[in-house]
């Protein structure tokens, strides 16, 4: 089972958009996929399911010890399930502080899914707190979305340092799957400069596929759809499908 954490402590870099659409692309290719939403904003969850009537969420799994299977919800997309988030997840950090097994809560639950899914995609909050660390400890791979902007690499050192700390003890098998450039406008000199700088930092771990800035990608979650059903002929659909192919090739 491949478990991919999508993380970057900067907000607005396309983490959730990448989680939603990578999970959808994998499911469309016939891979049994679970999307775990660890962001209290619950945008990944809302894209596929109505969270309002749900009584249980990832808060109950990590905070209260509920089995992961007990919160999983089927989506309209074949092969794709969601483990939803709720706003209550924002209280989880405070609850976990001081707990001896705080970093391992999610890992223990994910290990119980062996045989049920081929891929697990984890959407994380824009912070390097205990929730994101739980995702890194549970993951086999890390995917880092980086916005094509002047401040693109700001904070990347902190993230990679956290990854090394996770590797040094709780999860020595964590691999950097790669970094993907998002919100990219290849017409600008700045975007080309950012791409060059990213190549110097990540080397061959930088995905060949870049995700263009697209109004269609921004609109699709509002319609509770991935880009593949909302705008299947768009550049966003093509690019996320190509990214999915690269991910499968790398893992």
N, C-alpha and C positions, 0 to 999 in steps of 0.2 A: 504494500500500500504506500503510495507516494503522498506525503503530506507537505503542502506548500504554504508557508506563511508569506503573506504579502504585507511588507512593512516599510515604513518610513515615518519618522516622528514629525516631519513637516506635514501640515494639512494642505489640502487642495492640490495634491500631486497626481491624483487619478488612482489612488489605492482601491477605492470601492468600485470604480468603473472597471478597473482591471480584474478585480475579484469576480464581479458579476459576469463579465463577458468571457473571461478565461474558463470559468466553471461551465458556462453555457456551451462554449465551443467544444470542451472536452465531452460533455454530455451528448452533443450532436454527433460526435464521432464514435458514439456507442460506448463510451467509458462511464461506468457507474461512478457518479461524482457527488460528494457532499460539500456544500458551502457552509462553513461555520462563521457566523457573524459575531465578532467580539467588539464591535464598535457600538457604544451606547446610543449613537444616533440611529442605528438600525436601518441604514439605507439599503444595505444588501438584502436584508430580510424583506423590507417593504417592496422591493422590486418584484419579488416573486410571490409573496403571501400577504394576507391581511393579518397584521400582528395584533390588532385590537382585541379580538376574542380569545387570543391565546393566553392560557393561564401560566404556562411554564416557558422558560427561556434559558439561555446560556448562563444566566445568573444562578439559576437553580442547580445547574450542572457543576459549575466551579465553586459556587458559594455554599450550596446546601448538600452536595454529594449525590444528586440525582443522576441516573444513568443517561448517557448522551442519547441513546436510542429513544428515551422517553420524551425528548423534546423535538425530535426530527419531524419535519413536515414535508410532505410531497409537494412538488411544484407542478405547474401545468406542462413543464418540459420533461419529456421522457428521460430517464437516467439521471435526473438532477433532484436532490433533496436539499433542504435548508435546515440548519440548526439556528433558530432565530435569536436575535438580541432584543432587549427592551431597555428603556431608559434606566431601569433599576440597576443595570450593569455598571452605571457610573459610581454606585456605592461599593462596588466589589473591591477596589483597591484598599480602601480603609478596612474592610473586613479581613483581607488576607494578610495585612501587615502583622508580623510577629508569629504567623503560623509556620511550623517547621516544614510542612510540605507545600508551602505557598507556590513555589515555582513549578511543582509537578502535578498540580491538580488536573490540568487539561490533558497532559500526557497520559496519565492513568486512564482517563475516560476514552481517549482516542484509541488506545491500544485494544480496547474492548470491541472495536469496529472491524478488526482484521477479518478479511473474507467478505465483508459487506460492500466495500467500495474499493475502486482502483485508485481514485484520486480524492484527496480532501484538500479543499482550498480554504485558508483562514484569512478573513478580513480583519485587520487590527485597527485600534484607535490611533490617532496622530500623537502618540506619546511613547516614551520608552519606560513606562511603568511596569507593574507586575502583570498586567493583562497581556501586554506585548511580549514580555519575557516568557509567560506561559505558552504563548504561541510558538516562540523560538525553541523552547525546550521540547514541545510536542512535535515539531516539524522535522522532516527529513531534508527539506530544501527551503531556502529563502529567496524570494523574488523582490527586488527593490524598484518600485516605480520612481523615476526622477523627472521632475518637470523641466521642460526646456525653457529655462529662464536664467537671468543673471545670477540669482542666488541658488542655482540648481544644486550645487554640491555642499551648500551650507548645512551642517549637521550630519553629513554622511559619515564623517570620521567618528562621531559619537555612536552612530548606529553600528558601524563595523567594529568599533571597540566593544560594544555590548555583545555582538556576535562572537567575538573572540573569548569574552568572559564566559558566555554560554557554552562554547566549545571546550573550554578548559576544564569544566567539571560536569554540569548537568546534562549536556548533550554533545559529546565529542564527535558524533556522526553528522552534525548539521553541515550541509553544503551550501555554498552560495550558488544558486542556480543562475543568477544573472541580474543585471539592471536593465530596465527598459525605459527609453525616453518617451515621455507623454506630453500632451499639449504642445506638440511640435509644429512649427511653421517653417518648413524648409526653404521658404522664399527669403527669409531674413538672414543677414550676416550673423546676428546674435545666435540664432538657432544653430548655425553651422559651427560657430565657436564653441557653443555648449557641447555639441556632439563630439567635437575634437577633444575637449577637456574631459568628457566622460570616458572617451576611449583611452586616454592616458591613465585615468584612475582605475578603470575596471578591465582594461585590456580585452582579452577574448571572452570575458564574462559579460560584455555588453551585447545585448541582443541586436541582431541585424535589423529586425523589425522596429520601426518607430511608430508611435501612435499620434496621428495628426490631431490638431485642435479641431473639434467638430461639434457643431450645434446639435447634430443628430445624437451624438453620444451623451450630450447633456440632457436632451429631451427624453431619451428612452426610459430611464427609471421612473419618470413622472407618469408614464403610460403603463407602468408595471411590466415592462418587457426588457429583454436583452436587446442589443443592437441587431441581432440576427433575425428577430421577428419584426422589430420595429422599422428598421431600414436595411433590409438584406442586401441592397445594391450599393450601400454607402461605403465610403473609404474606411470608416470605423469598423464595419463588419469584415471587410477584406483584411484589414491590419490585425484585428484580434484573432482572426482565423489563422493568419500567418504566424502570429505569436504562439498560438496553441501548437502549431506544427513544430516550431522551434523548441518549445517546452518538452513535448513528447520525445523529440530527438535527443535532447540533453539528458533527460532522466533515464 
